[in-house]
Amino acid sequence: MPADESGAILVKLDDLLLARRMTLTELADRVGLTLANLSILKTGKAKAIRFSTLAAICRELQCQPGDLLGYEGE
């Protein structure tokens, strides 16, 4: 079974931003990413994420990686 049909990684950035009352622009400034790159991650279109980026997002949102990412099987 091809990887793209076996399940999907969900990015729950919208929920975390809402809970923290933070904008995507503010988070982008805090973690040193462009708004465009963070938007790609938020919409689930990113193919990968660096651990350093994940750590910076978790630091700023005061969350764990599992709070940000989820897995949806078939």
PQR file of N, CA, C, O and H, with PARSE charges and radii, in Angstrom:
ATOM      1  N   MET A   1       0.846  -1.177   0.000 -0.4000 1.5000
ATOM      2  CA  MET A   1       0.000   0.000   0.000 -0.0000 2.0000
ATOM      3  C   MET A   1       0.893   1.242   0.000  0.5500 1.7000
ATOM      4  O   MET A   1       1.790   1.344   0.837 -0.5500 1.4000
ATOM      5  N   PRO A   2       0.670   2.185  -0.916 -0.5600 1.5000
ATOM      6  CA  PRO A   2       1.472   3.405  -0.949  0.2800 2.0000
ATOM      7  C   PRO A   2       1.307   4.212   0.329  0.5500 1.7000
ATOM      8  O   PRO A   2       0.256   4.184   0.969 -0.5500 1.4000
ATOM      9  N   ALA A   3       2.361   4.931   0.687 -0.4000 1.5000
ATOM     10  CA  ALA A   3       2.365   5.708   1.935 -0.0000 2.0000
ATOM     11  C   ALA A   3       1.237   6.722   1.985  0.5500 1.7000
ATOM     12  O   ALA A   3       0.679   6.971   3.053 -0.5500 1.4000
ATOM     13  H   ALA A   3       3.214   4.954   0.167  0.4000 1.0000
ATOM     14  N   ASP A   4       0.889   7.316   0.838 -0.4000 1.5000
ATOM     15  CA  ASP A   4      -0.140   8.351   0.858 -0.0000 2.0000
ATOM     16  C   ASP A   4      -1.545   7.801   1.048  0.5500 1.7000
ATOM     17  O   ASP A   4      -2.480   8.575   1.255 -0.5500 1.4000
ATOM     18  H   ASP A   4       1.342   7.114  -0.030  0.4000 1.0000
ATOM     19  N   GLU A   5      -1.721   6.474   0.982 -0.4000 1.5000
ATOM     20  CA  GLU A   5      -3.034   5.873   1.163 -0.0000 2.0000
ATOM     21  C   GLU A   5      -3.171   5.178   2.511  0.5500 1.7000
ATOM     22  O   GLU A   5      -4.250   4.687   2.840 -0.5500 1.4000
ATOM     23  H   GLU A   5      -0.961   5.846   0.814  0.4000 1.0000
ATOM     24  N   SER A   6      -2.110   5.127   3.288 -0.4000 1.5000
ATOM     25  CA  SER A   6      -2.137   4.374   4.541 -0.0000 2.0000
ATOM     26  C   SER A   6      -2.600   5.196   5.736  0.5500 1.7000
ATOM     27  O   SER A   6      -2.834   4.629   6.803 -0.5500 1.4000
ATOM     28  H   SER A   6      -1.233   5.526   3.020  0.4000 1.0000
ATOM     29  N   GLY A   7      -2.735   6.476   5.601 -0.4000 1.5000
ATOM     30  CA  GLY A   7      -3.136   7.332   6.706 -0.0000 2.0000
ATOM     31  C   GLY A   7      -2.573   8.718   6.508  0.5500 1.7000
ATOM     32  O   GLY A   7      -1.860   8.990   5.541 -0.5500 1.4000
ATOM     33  H   GLY A   7      -2.544   6.937   4.735  0.4000 1.0000
ATOM     34  N   ALA A   8      -2.903   9.586   7.435 -0.4000 1.5000
ATOM     35  CA  ALA A   8      -2.463  10.967   7.290 -0.0000 2.0000
ATOM     36  C   ALA A   8      -2.043  11.535   8.634  0.5500 1.7000
ATOM     37  O   ALA A   8      -2.607  11.197   9.674 -0.5500 1.4000
ATOM     38  H   ALA A   8      -3.482   9.365   8.220  0.4000 1.0000
ATOM     39  N   ILE A   9      -1.056  12.392   8.593 -0.4000 1.5000
ATOM     40  CA  ILE A   9      -0.650  13.145   9.780 -0.0000 2.0000
ATOM     41  C   ILE A   9      -1.486  14.420   9.806  0.5500 1.7000
ATOM     42  O   ILE A   9      -1.524  15.173   8.833 -0.5500 1.4000
ATOM     43  H   ILE A   9      -0.598  12.667   7.747  0.4000 1.0000
ATOM     44  N   LEU A  10      -2.142  14.642  10.911 -0.4000 1.5000
ATOM     45  CA  LEU A  10      -2.964  15.836  11.083 -0.0000 2.0000
ATOM     46  C   LEU A  10      -2.184  16.877  11.862  0.5500 1.7000
ATOM     47  O   LEU A  10      -1.518  16.548  12.844 -0.5500 1.4000
ATOM     48  H   LEU A  10      -2.111  14.030  11.701  0.4000 1.0000
ATOM     49  N   VAL A  11      -2.261  18.115  11.440 -0.4000 1.5000
ATOM     50  CA  VAL A  11      -1.608  19.221  12.134 -0.0000 2.0000
ATOM     51  C   VAL A  11      -2.706  20.023  12.828  0.5500 1.7000
ATOM     52  O   VAL A  11      -3.596  20.573  12.179 -0.5500 1.4000
ATOM     53  H   VAL A  11      -2.802  18.382  10.642  0.4000 1.0000
ATOM     54  N   LYS A  12      -2.630  20.080  14.152 -0.4000 1.5000
ATOM     55  CA  LYS A  12      -3.674  20.724  14.947 -0.0000 2.0000
ATOM     56  C   LYS A  12      -3.253  22.119  15.409  0.5500 1.7000
ATOM     57  O   LYS A  12      -3.542  22.531  16.533 -0.5500 1.4000
ATOM     58  H   LYS A  12      -1.908  19.633  14.680  0.4000 1.0000
ATOM     59  N   LEU A  13      -2.572  22.826  14.528 -0.4000 1.5000
ATOM     60  CA  LEU A  13      -2.046  24.144  14.859 -0.0000 2.0000
ATOM     61  C   LEU A  13      -3.164  25.162  15.096  0.5500 1.7000
ATOM     62  O   LEU A  13      -3.064  25.991  16.001 -0.5500 1.4000
ATOM     63  H   LEU A  13      -2.338  22.491  13.615  0.4000 1.0000
ATOM     64  N   ASP A  14      -4.220  25.103  14.295 -0.4000 1.5000
ATOM     65  CA  ASP A  14      -5.344  26.035  14.474 -0.0000 2.0000
ATOM     66  C   ASP A  14      -5.917  25.961  15.881  0.5500 1.7000
ATOM     67  O   ASP A  14      -6.166  26.987  16.514 -0.5500 1.4000
ATOM     68  H   ASP A  14      -4.301  24.430  13.561  0.4000 1.0000
ATOM     69  N   ASP A  15      -6.125  24.742  16.365 -0.4000 1.5000
ATOM     70  CA  ASP A  15      -6.696  24.555  17.703 -0.0000 2.0000
ATOM     71  C   ASP A  15      -5.787  25.134  18.783  0.5500 1.7000
ATOM     72  O   ASP A  15      -6.252  25.789  19.715 -0.5500 1.4000
ATOM     73  H   ASP A  15      -5.923  23.909  15.850  0.4000 1.0000
ATOM     74  N   LEU A  16      -4.490  24.885  18.646 -0.4000 1.5000
ATOM     75  CA  LEU A  16      -3.540  25.380  19.644 -0.0000 2.0000
ATOM     76  C   LEU A  16      -3.440  26.903  19.620  0.5500 1.7000
ATOM     77  O   LEU A  16      -3.363  27.541  20.670 -0.5500 1.4000
ATOM     78  H   LEU A  16      -4.112  24.352  17.888  0.4000 1.0000
ATOM     79  N   LEU A  17      -3.441  27.481  18.427 -0.4000 1.5000
ATOM     80  CA  LEU A  17      -3.377  28.936  18.323 -0.0000 2.0000
ATOM     81  C   LEU A  17      -4.620  29.575  18.940  0.5500 1.7000
ATOM     82  O   LEU A  17      -4.526  30.577  19.650 -0.5500 1.4000
ATOM     83  H   LEU A  17      -3.503  26.963  17.574  0.4000 1.0000
ATOM     84  N   LEU A  18      -5.767  28.993  18.666 -0.4000 1.5000
ATOM     85  CA  LEU A  18      -7.015  29.507  19.230 -0.0000 2.0000
ATOM     86  C   LEU A  18      -6.992  29.429  20.754  0.5500 1.7000
ATOM     87  O   LEU A  18      -7.360  30.384  21.438 -0.5500 1.4000
ATOM     88  H   LEU A  18      -5.843  28.180  18.090  0.4000 1.0000
ATOM     89  N   ALA A  19      -6.561  28.296  21.275 -0.4000 1.5000
ATOM     90  CA  ALA A  19      -6.505  28.112  22.726 -0.0000 2.0000
ATOM     91  C   ALA A  19      -5.523  29.075  23.384  0.5500 1.7000
ATOM     92  O   ALA A  19      -5.734  29.497  24.520 -0.5500 1.4000
ATOM     93  H   ALA A  19      -6.261  27.520  20.719  0.4000 1.0000
ATOM     94  N   ARG A  20      -4.437  29.427  22.665 -0.4000 1.5000
ATOM     95  CA  ARG A  20      -3.410  30.317  23.217 -0.0000 2.0000
ATOM     96  C   ARG A  20      -3.683  31.782  22.879  0.5500 1.7000
ATOM     97  O   ARG A  20      -2.946  32.670  23.306 -0.5500 1.4000
ATOM     98  H   ARG A  20      -4.266  29.084  21.742  0.4000 1.0000
ATOM     99  N   ARG A  21      -4.743  32.029  22.111 -0.4000 1.5000
ATOM    100  CA  ARG A  21      -5.078  33.381  21.645 -0.0000 2.0000
ATOM    101  C   ARG A  21      -3.888  34.046  20.962  0.5500 1.7000
ATOM    102  O   ARG A  21      -3.511  35.179  21.261 -0.5500 1.4000
ATOM    103  H   ARG A  21      -5.342  31.307  21.763  0.4000 1.0000
ATOM    104  N   MET A  22      -3.316  33.286  20.031 -0.4000 1.5000
ATOM    105  CA  MET A  22      -2.140  33.750  19.304 -0.0000 2.0000
ATOM    106  C   MET A  22      -2.433  33.662  17.810  0.5500 1.7000
ATOM    107  O   MET A  22      -3.101  32.734  17.355 -0.5500 1.4000
ATOM    108  H   MET A  22      -3.622  32.366  19.788  0.4000 1.0000
ATOM    109  N   THR A  23      -1.935  34.622  17.060 -0.4000 1.5000
ATOM    110  CA  THR A  23      -2.127  34.584  15.614 -0.0000 2.0000
ATOM    111  C   THR A  23      -0.994  33.783  14.963  0.5500 1.7000
ATOM    112  O   THR A  23       0.061  33.570  15.559 -0.5500 1.4000
ATOM    113  H   THR A  23      -1.393  35.377  17.430  0.4000 1.0000
ATOM    114  N   LEU A  24      -1.239  33.353  13.746 -0.4000 1.5000
ATOM    115  CA  LEU A  24      -0.214  32.647  12.988 -0.0000 2.0000
ATOM    116  C   LEU A  24       0.980  33.565  12.745  0.5500 1.7000
ATOM    117  O   LEU A  24       2.129  33.126  12.789 -0.5500 1.4000
ATOM    118  H   LEU A  24      -2.097  33.526  13.262  0.4000 1.0000
ATOM    119  N   THR A  25       0.702  34.829  12.491 -0.4000 1.5000
ATOM    120  CA  THR A  25       1.774  35.810  12.274 -0.0000 2.0000
ATOM    121  C   THR A  25       2.644  35.959  13.517  0.5500 1.7000
ATOM    122  O   THR A  25       3.870  36.015  13.418 -0.5500 1.4000
ATOM    123  H   THR A  25      -0.231  35.186  12.456  0.4000 1.0000
ATOM    124  N   GLU A  26       2.013  36.024  14.682 -0.4000 1.5000
ATOM    125  CA  GLU A  26       2.766  36.145  15.927 -0.0000 2.0000
ATOM    126  C   GLU A  26       3.642  34.917  16.158  0.5500 1.7000
ATOM    127  O   GLU A  26       4.802  35.038  16.553 -0.5500 1.4000
ATOM    128  H   GLU A  26       1.018  35.979  14.762  0.4000 1.0000
ATOM    129  N   LEU A  27       3.082  33.739  15.911 -0.4000 1.5000
ATOM    130  CA  LEU A  27       3.864  32.515  16.077 -0.0000 2.0000
ATOM    131  C   LEU A  27       5.031  32.487  15.098  0.5500 1.7000
ATOM    132  O   LEU A  27       6.144  32.115  15.470 -0.5500 1.4000
ATOM    133  H   LEU A  27       2.140  33.640  15.590  0.4000 1.0000
ATOM    134  N   ALA A  28       4.788  32.876  13.855 -0.4000 1.5000
ATOM    135  CA  ALA A  28       5.852  32.900  12.847 -0.0000 2.0000
ATOM    136  C   ALA A  28       7.001  33.799  13.305  0.5500 1.7000
ATOM    137  O   ALA A  28       8.168  33.432  13.172 -0.5500 1.4000
ATOM    138  H   ALA A  28       3.884  33.179  13.553  0.4000 1.0000
ATOM    139  N   ASP A  29       6.672  34.968  13.840 -0.4000 1.5000
ATOM    140  CA  ASP A  29       7.703  35.884  14.342 -0.0000 2.0000
ATOM    141  C   ASP A  29       8.470  35.272  15.507  0.5500 1.7000
ATOM    142  O   ASP A  29       9.693  35.396  15.587 -0.5500 1.4000
ATOM    143  H   ASP A  29       5.724  35.266  13.948  0.4000 1.0000
ATOM    144  N   ARG A  30       7.759  34.619  16.400 -0.4000 1.5000
ATOM    145  CA  ARG A  30       8.391  34.047  17.597 -0.0000 2.0000
ATOM    146  C   ARG A  30       9.320  32.882  17.281  0.5500 1.7000
ATOM    147  O   ARG A  30      10.345  32.712  17.941 -0.5500 1.4000
ATOM    148  H   ARG A  30       6.766  34.519  16.335  0.4000 1.0000
ATOM    149  N   VAL A  31       8.973  32.075  16.274 -0.4000 1.5000
ATOM    150  CA  VAL A  31       9.792  30.900  15.967 -0.0000 2.0000
ATOM    151  C   VAL A  31      10.769  31.138  14.820  0.5500 1.7000
ATOM    152  O   VAL A  31      11.593  30.275  14.517 -0.5500 1.4000
ATOM    153  H   VAL A  31       8.140  32.213  15.738  0.4000 1.0000
ATOM    154  N   GLY A  32      10.681  32.305  14.182 -0.4000 1.5000
ATOM    155  CA  GLY A  32      11.627  32.627  13.121 -0.0000 2.0000
ATOM    156  C   GLY A  32      11.330  31.941  11.796  0.5500 1.7000
ATOM    157  O   GLY A  32      12.246  31.626  11.036 -0.5500 1.4000
ATOM    158  H   GLY A  32      10.012  33.006  14.428  0.4000 1.0000
ATOM    159  N   LEU A  33      10.062  31.710  11.522 -0.4000 1.5000
ATOM    160  CA  LEU A  33       9.657  31.132  10.236 -0.0000 2.0000
ATOM    161  C   LEU A  33       8.905  32.182   9.438  0.5500 1.7000
ATOM    162  O   LEU A  33       8.367  33.137   9.997 -0.5500 1.4000
ATOM    163  H   LEU A  33       9.318  31.966  12.139  0.4000 1.0000
ATOM    164  N   THR A  34       8.874  31.995   8.126 -0.4000 1.5000
ATOM    165  CA  THR A  34       8.046  32.887   7.327 -0.0000 2.0000
ATOM    166  C   THR A  34       6.592  32.489   7.533  0.5500 1.7000
ATOM    167  O   THR A  34       6.284  31.338   7.841 -0.5500 1.4000
ATOM    168  H   THR A  34       9.312  31.218   7.672  0.4000 1.0000
ATOM    169  N   LEU A  35       5.718  33.451   7.358 -0.4000 1.5000
ATOM    170  CA  LEU A  35       4.286  33.179   7.473 -0.0000 2.0000
ATOM    171  C   LEU A  35       3.867  32.142   6.437  0.5500 1.7000
ATOM    172  O   LEU A  35       3.026  31.287   6.715 -0.5500 1.4000
ATOM    173  H   LEU A  35       5.969  34.386   7.108  0.4000 1.0000
ATOM    174  N   ALA A  36       4.448  32.215   5.252 -0.4000 1.5000
ATOM    175  CA  ALA A  36       4.114  31.263   4.184 -0.0000 2.0000
ATOM    176  C   ALA A  36       4.458  29.829   4.587  0.5500 1.7000
ATOM    177  O   ALA A  36       3.652  28.920   4.387 -0.5500 1.4000
ATOM    178  H   ALA A  36       5.131  32.910   5.026  0.4000 1.0000
ATOM    179  N   ASN A  37       5.647  29.623   5.153 -0.4000 1.5000
ATOM    180  CA  ASN A  37       6.045  28.266   5.562 -0.0000 2.0000
ATOM    181  C   ASN A  37       5.191  27.740   6.703  0.5500 1.7000
ATOM    182  O   ASN A  37       4.838  26.561   6.725 -0.5500 1.4000
ATOM    183  H   ASN A  37       6.302  30.361   5.315  0.4000 1.0000
ATOM    184  N   LEU A  38       4.860  28.602   7.645 -0.4000 1.5000
ATOM    185  CA  LEU A  38       4.025  28.178   8.755 -0.0000 2.0000
ATOM    186  C   LEU A  38       2.604  27.880   8.274  0.5500 1.7000
ATOM    187  O   LEU A  38       1.945  26.981   8.796 -0.5500 1.4000
ATOM    188  H   LEU A  38       5.146  29.560   7.627  0.4000 1.0000
ATOM    189  N   SER A  39       2.141  28.624   7.296 -0.4000 1.5000
ATOM    190  CA  SER A  39       0.827  28.395   6.714 -0.0000 2.0000
ATOM    191  C   SER A  39       0.773  27.039   6.011  0.5500 1.7000
ATOM    192  O   SER A  39      -0.233  26.335   6.095 -0.5500 1.4000
ATOM    193  H   SER A  39       2.676  29.355   6.872  0.4000 1.0000
ATOM    194  N   ILE A  40       1.840  26.677   5.327 -0.4000 1.5000
ATOM    195  CA  ILE A  40       1.923  25.368   4.666 -0.0000 2.0000
ATOM    196  C   ILE A  40       1.811  24.256   5.700  0.5500 1.7000
ATOM    197  O   ILE A  40       1.132  23.255   5.472 -0.5500 1.4000
ATOM    198  H   ILE A  40       2.658  27.250   5.259  0.4000 1.0000
ATOM    199  N   LEU A  41       2.470  24.432   6.820 -0.4000 1.5000
ATOM    200  CA  LEU A  41       2.387  23.448   7.897 -0.0000 2.0000
ATOM    201  C   LEU A  41       0.962  23.394   8.454  0.5500 1.7000
ATOM    202  O   LEU A  41       0.407  22.314   8.659 -0.5500 1.4000
ATOM    203  H   LEU A  41       3.022  25.245   7.004  0.4000 1.0000
ATOM    204  N   LYS A  42       0.383  24.557   8.694 -0.4000 1.5000
ATOM    205  CA  LYS A  42      -0.951  24.648   9.300 -0.0000 2.0000
ATOM    206  C   LYS A  42      -2.019  23.964   8.437  0.5500 1.7000
ATOM    207  O   LYS A  42      -2.931  23.322   8.957 -0.5500 1.4000
ATOM    208  H   LYS A  42       0.834  25.434   8.527  0.4000 1.0000
ATOM    209  N   THR A  43      -1.896  24.108   7.132 -0.4000 1.5000
ATOM    210  CA  THR A  43      -2.899  23.536   6.233 -0.0000 2.0000
ATOM    211  C   THR A  43      -2.661  22.058   5.946  0.5500 1.7000
ATOM    212  O   THR A  43      -3.441  21.436   5.225 -0.5500 1.4000
ATOM    213  H   THR A  43      -1.155  24.630   6.709  0.4000 1.0000
ATOM    214  N   GLY A  44      -1.593  21.489   6.503 -0.4000 1.5000
ATOM    215  CA  GLY A  44      -1.325  20.072   6.302 -0.0000 2.0000
ATOM    216  C   GLY A  44      -0.665  19.751   4.981  0.5500 1.7000
ATOM    217  O   GLY A  44      -0.612  18.586   4.587 -0.5500 1.4000
ATOM    218  H   GLY A  44      -0.960  21.994   7.089  0.4000 1.0000
ATOM    219  N   LYS A  45      -0.162  20.755   4.288 -0.4000 1.5000
ATOM    220  CA  LYS A  45       0.466  20.543   2.979 -0.0000 2.0000
ATOM    221  C   LYS A  45       1.967  20.293   3.071  0.5500 1.7000
ATOM    222  O   LYS A  45       2.610  19.979   2.069 -0.5500 1.4000
ATOM    223  H   LYS A  45      -0.206  21.701   4.608  0.4000 1.0000
ATOM    224  N   ALA A  46       2.526  20.433   4.270 -0.4000 1.5000
ATOM    225  CA  ALA A  46       3.968  20.220   4.443 -0.0000 2.0000
ATOM    226  C   ALA A  46       4.289  18.732   4.302  0.5500 1.7000
ATOM    227  O   ALA A  46       3.522  17.876   4.743 -0.5500 1.4000
ATOM    228  H   ALA A  46       2.004  20.689   5.084  0.4000 1.0000
ATOM    229  N   LYS A  47       5.411  18.441   3.694 -0.4000 1.5000
ATOM    230  CA  LYS A  47       5.861  17.057   3.529 -0.0000 2.0000
ATOM    231  C   LYS A  47       6.757  16.618   4.682  0.5500 1.7000
ATOM    232  O   LYS A  47       6.941  15.423   4.911 -0.5500 1.4000
ATOM    233  H   LYS A  47       6.035  19.136   3.335  0.4000 1.0000
ATOM    234  N   ALA A  48       7.314  17.586   5.406 -0.4000 1.5000
ATOM    235  CA  ALA A  48       8.239  17.275   6.495 -0.0000 2.0000
ATOM    236  C   ALA A  48       8.312  18.477   7.432  0.5500 1.7000
ATOM    237  O   ALA A  48       7.908  19.587   7.086 -0.5500 1.4000
ATOM    238  H   ALA A  48       7.164  18.557   5.220  0.4000 1.0000
ATOM    239  N   ILE A  49       8.840  18.223   8.629 -0.4000 1.5000
ATOM    240  CA  ILE A  49       9.096  19.302   9.577 -0.0000 2.0000
ATOM    241  C   ILE A  49      10.392  18.976  10.315  0.5500 1.7000
ATOM    242  O   ILE A  49      10.600  17.840  10.742 -0.5500 1.4000
ATOM    243  H   ILE A  49       9.168  17.321   8.911  0.4000 1.0000
ATOM    244  N   ARG A  50      11.239  19.951  10.458 -0.4000 1.5000
ATOM    245  CA  ARG A  50      12.497  19.758  11.191 -0.0000 2.0000
ATOM    246  C   ARG A  50      12.194  19.672  12.682  0.5500 1.7000
ATOM    247  O   ARG A  50      11.288  20.337  13.183 -0.5500 1.4000
ATOM    248  H   ARG A  50      11.070  20.873  10.112  0.4000 1.0000
ATOM    249  N   PHE A  51      12.957  18.852  13.377 -0.4000 1.5000
ATOM    250  CA  PHE A  51      12.783  18.745  14.826 -0.0000 2.0000
ATOM    251  C   PHE A  51      13.015  20.097  15.495  0.5500 1.7000
ATOM    252  O   PHE A  51      12.352  20.419  16.480 -0.5500 1.4000
ATOM    253  H   PHE A  51      13.694  18.312  12.970  0.4000 1.0000
ATOM    254  N   SER A  52      13.949  20.889  14.972 -0.4000 1.5000
ATOM    255  CA  SER A  52      14.213  22.202  15.572 -0.0000 2.0000
ATOM    256  C   SER A  52      12.996  23.120  15.416  0.5500 1.7000
ATOM    257  O   SER A  52      12.693  23.906  16.314 -0.5500 1.4000
ATOM    258  H   SER A  52      14.488  20.627  14.171  0.4000 1.0000
ATOM    259  N   THR A  53      12.313  23.022  14.300 -0.4000 1.5000
ATOM    260  CA  THR A  53      11.089  23.803  14.084 -0.0000 2.0000
ATOM    261  C   THR A  53       9.980  23.318  14.996  0.5500 1.7000
ATOM    262  O   THR A  53       9.271  24.121  15.602 -0.5500 1.4000
ATOM    263  H   THR A  53      12.559  22.383  13.571  0.4000 1.0000
ATOM    264  N   LEU A  54       9.828  22.007  15.095 -0.4000 1.5000
ATOM    265  CA  LEU A  54       8.822  21.420  15.973 -0.0000 2.0000
ATOM    266  C   LEU A  54       9.074  21.836  17.420  0.5500 1.7000
ATOM    267  O   LEU A  54       8.141  22.182  18.144 -0.5500 1.4000
ATOM    268  H   LEU A  54      10.404  21.354  14.603  0.4000 1.0000
ATOM    269  N   ALA A  55      10.331  21.801  17.836 -0.4000 1.5000
ATOM    270  CA  ALA A  55      10.690  22.192  19.197 -0.0000 2.0000
ATOM    271  C   ALA A  55      10.378  23.668  19.446  0.5500 1.7000
ATOM    272  O   ALA A  55       9.879  24.023  20.513 -0.5500 1.4000
ATOM    273  H   ALA A  55      11.090  21.520  17.248  0.4000 1.0000
ATOM    274  N   ALA A  56      10.668  24.526  18.471 -0.4000 1.5000
ATOM    275  CA  ALA A  56      10.402  25.961  18.625 -0.0000 2.0000
ATOM    276  C   ALA A  56       8.901  26.228  18.725  0.5500 1.7000
ATOM    277  O   ALA A  56       8.472  27.048  19.537 -0.5500 1.4000
ATOM    278  H   ALA A  56      11.073  24.238  17.604  0.4000 1.0000
ATOM    279  N   ILE A  57       8.109  25.549  17.914 -0.4000 1.5000
ATOM    280  CA  ILE A  57       6.653  25.714  17.976 -0.0000 2.0000
ATOM    281  C   ILE A  57       6.135  25.234  19.325  0.5500 1.7000
ATOM    282  O   ILE A  57       5.318  25.911  19.950 -0.5500 1.4000
ATOM    283  H   ILE A  57       8.457  24.883  17.254  0.4000 1.0000
ATOM    284  N   CYS A  58       6.597  24.086  19.775 -0.4000 1.5000
ATOM    285  CA  CYS A  58       6.165  23.555  21.072 -0.0000 2.0000
ATOM    286  C   CYS A  58       6.578  24.485  22.209  0.5500 1.7000
ATOM    287  O   CYS A  58       5.826  24.671  23.166 -0.5500 1.4000
ATOM    288  H   CYS A  58       7.261  23.537  19.267  0.4000 1.0000
ATOM    289  N   ARG A  59       7.761  25.063  22.106 -0.4000 1.5000
ATOM    290  CA  ARG A  59       8.227  26.013  23.131 -0.0000 2.0000
ATOM    291  C   ARG A  59       7.286  27.209  23.220  0.5500 1.7000
ATOM    292  O   ARG A  59       6.868  27.600  24.310 -0.5500 1.4000
ATOM    293  H   ARG A  59       8.372  24.912  21.329  0.4000 1.0000
ATOM    294  N   GLU A  60       6.961  27.779  22.079 -0.4000 1.5000
ATOM    295  CA  GLU A  60       6.140  28.996  22.057 -0.0000 2.0000
ATOM    296  C   GLU A  60       4.670  28.720  22.409  0.5500 1.7000
ATOM    297  O   GLU A  60       4.005  29.568  23.005 -0.5500 1.4000
ATOM    298  H   GLU A  60       7.300  27.461  21.194  0.4000 1.0000
ATOM    299  N   LEU A  61       4.172  27.549  22.045 -0.4000 1.5000
ATOM    300  CA  LEU A  61       2.779  27.214  22.343 -0.0000 2.0000
ATOM    301  C   LEU A  61       2.639  26.456  23.660  0.5500 1.7000
ATOM    302  O   LEU A  61       1.534  26.112  24.078 -0.5500 1.4000
ATOM    303  H   LEU A  61       4.712  26.860  21.562  0.4000 1.0000
ATOM    304  N   GLN A  62       3.782  26.199  24.311 -0.4000 1.5000
ATOM    305  CA  GLN A  62       3.809  25.459  25.572 -0.0000 2.0000
ATOM    306  C   GLN A  62       2.995  24.163  25.457  0.5500 1.7000
ATOM    307  O   GLN A  62       2.042  23.924  26.199 -0.5500 1.4000
ATOM    308  H   GLN A  62       4.680  26.478  23.971  0.4000 1.0000
ATOM    309  N   CYS A  63       3.419  23.341  24.490 -0.4000 1.5000
ATOM    310  CA  CYS A  63       2.730  22.088  24.242 -0.0000 2.0000
ATOM    311  C   CYS A  63       3.738  20.983  23.954  0.5500 1.7000
ATOM    312  O   CYS A  63       4.941  21.232  23.881 -0.5500 1.4000
ATOM    313  H   CYS A  63       4.193  23.535  23.887  0.4000 1.0000
ATOM    314  N   GLN A  64       3.252  19.795  23.795 -0.4000 1.5000
ATOM    315  CA  GLN A  64       4.058  18.643  23.413 -0.0000 2.0000
ATOM    316  C   GLN A  64       3.829  18.358  21.928  0.5500 1.7000
ATOM    317  O   GLN A  64       2.795  18.750  21.386 -0.5500 1.4000
ATOM    318  H   GLN A  64       2.274  19.592  23.854  0.4000 1.0000
ATOM    319  N   PRO A  65       4.771  17.684  21.255 -0.5600 1.5000
ATOM    320  CA  PRO A  65       4.577  17.375  19.836  0.2800 2.0000
ATOM    321  C   PRO A  65       3.251  16.642  19.563  0.5500 1.7000
ATOM    322  O   PRO A  65       2.628  16.860  18.524 -0.5500 1.4000
ATOM    323  N   GLY A  66       2.830  15.791  20.475 -0.4000 1.5000
ATOM    324  CA  GLY A  66       1.576  15.067  20.305 -0.0000 2.0000
ATOM    325  C   GLY A  66       0.350  15.969  20.371  0.5500 1.7000
ATOM    326  O   GLY A  66      -0.718  15.608  19.877 -0.5500 1.4000
ATOM    327  H   GLY A  66       3.336  15.614  21.319  0.4000 1.0000
ATOM    328  N   ASP A  67       0.502  17.145  20.982 -0.4000 1.5000
ATOM    329  CA  ASP A  67      -0.589  18.115  20.999 -0.0000 2.0000
ATOM    330  C   ASP A  67      -0.738  18.785  19.636  0.5500 1.7000
ATOM    331  O   ASP A  67      -1.828  19.220  19.265 -0.5500 1.4000
ATOM    332  H   ASP A  67       1.370  17.439  21.384  0.4000 1.0000
ATOM    333  N   LEU A  68       0.351  18.863  18.907 -0.4000 1.5000
ATOM    334  CA  LEU A  68       0.397  19.539  17.630 -0.0000 2.0000
ATOM    335  C   LEU A  68       0.100  18.609  16.456  0.5500 1.7000
ATOM    336  O   LEU A  68      -0.510  19.012  15.465 -0.5500 1.4000
ATOM    337  H   LEU A  68       1.236  18.510  19.209  0.4000 1.0000
ATOM    338  N   LEU A  69       0.544  17.354  16.584 -0.4000 1.5000
ATOM    339  CA  LEU A  69       0.408  16.390  15.495 -0.0000 2.0000
ATOM    340  C   LEU A  69      -0.454  15.205  15.904  0.5500 1.7000
ATOM    341  O   LEU A  69      -0.433  14.777  17.058 -0.5500 1.4000
ATOM    342  H   LEU A  69       1.040  17.027  17.389  0.4000 1.0000
ATOM    343  N   GLY A  70      -1.196  14.692  14.968 -0.4000 1.5000
ATOM    344  CA  GLY A  70      -1.992  13.502  15.213 -0.0000 2.0000
ATOM    345  C   GLY A  70      -1.908  12.587  13.995  0.5500 1.7000
ATOM    346  O   GLY A  70      -1.411  12.982  12.941 -0.5500 1.4000
ATOM    347  H   GLY A  70      -1.213  15.040  14.031  0.4000 1.0000
ATOM    348  N   TYR A  71      -2.395  11.375  14.154 -0.4000 1.5000
ATOM    349  CA  TYR A  71      -2.390  10.402  13.067 -0.0000 2.0000
ATOM    350  C   TYR A  71      -3.806   9.908  12.819  0.5500 1.7000
ATOM    351  O   TYR A  71      -4.514   9.526  13.750 -0.5500 1.4000
ATOM    352  H   TYR A  71      -2.799  11.054  15.011  0.4000 1.0000
ATOM    353  N   GLU A  72      -4.204   9.919  11.572 -0.4000 1.5000
ATOM    354  CA  GLU A  72      -5.515   9.408  11.191 -0.0000 2.0000
ATOM    355  C   GLU A  72      -5.311   8.242  10.243  0.5500 1.7000
ATOM    356  O   GLU A  72      -4.854   8.416   9.113 -0.5500 1.4000
ATOM    357  H   GLU A  72      -3.629  10.229  10.815  0.4000 1.0000
ATOM    358  N   GLY A  73      -5.654   7.051  10.713 -0.4000 1.5000
ATOM    359  CA  GLY A  73      -5.513   5.858   9.888 -0.0000 2.0000
ATOM    360  C   GLY A  73      -6.631   5.746   8.876  0.5500 1.7000
ATOM    361  O   GLY A  73      -7.496   6.616   8.771 -0.5500 1.4000
ATOM    362  H   GLY A  73      -6.025   6.910  11.630  0.4000 1.0000
ATOM    363  N   GLU A  74      -6.593   4.651   8.131 -0.4000 1.5000
ATOM    364  CA  GLU A  74      -7.587   4.429   7.081 -0.0000 2.0000
ATOM    365  C   GLU A  74      -9.006   4.511   7.584  0.5500 1.7000
ATOM    366  O   GLU A  74      -9.947   4.345   6.808 -0.5500 1.4000
ATOM    367  H   GLU A  74      -5.890   3.944   8.216  0.4000 1.0000
TER
END
